């Protein structure tokens, strides 16, 4: 979701520059800094952005320079006050009387008059708004370029996760025979500790041990989540939020895999899977 765009224009007595920057964000947020007289454009600027993007923290700056000469006028009230004050101080301070050019150079004596017609003002706003759309096009292109690079990285990370799921499925500790052998060992120990244990209680304990030891359901769900993430990347639309949710599910299943594991190799694979999911989640924050 990172990108930068700049557009320029010159029309109807003004020149302008748009600069837009986008960084990662869970939702869409726009911070505007507009030149004086263009604040009325803000609702349309926000609407235009929302039509193009779904996520990202966007900041935009509009700088305006007037190219046509502006009309000026003398603030006679301010000038009269200065002349009156000068006359009052003439007998108190021994100084040369002020010159006219010096008085006119004082702040507030000469004012710039913005007396453009409403049609000209509206024409300028329309031109600036059109330039905003061009800037959004360039920002979208910059974000798409970054997205193409991220897609390759995300696909590589999904391949790593798929390989780890396959390694976990092939791990001896995850095989039914290994589970049954652990059950026989644990039940034998249980029989030695509690002689004459009722068959019903033994069956309950066996069911509980199976539930705690069998990780095949977790591995099936992990594989399904990886495939769903691949499908989302092929859609070519805003999928950041859905991938974010999938990361939560992947992490939950990886945690369960580690907690159920009673084998060092399977635990090692589970920890590697958790690290891969976290790396994938970090990159998902960068896409729309």
Helices and strands as residue ranges (DSSP letters): E 3-11, E 14-23, E 28-33, G 39-41, H 42-52, E 56-66, E 71-74, H 76-89, H 100-104, E 110-113, H 118-170, G 172-174, H 176-193, H 199-213, H 216-234, H 240-260, H 264-284
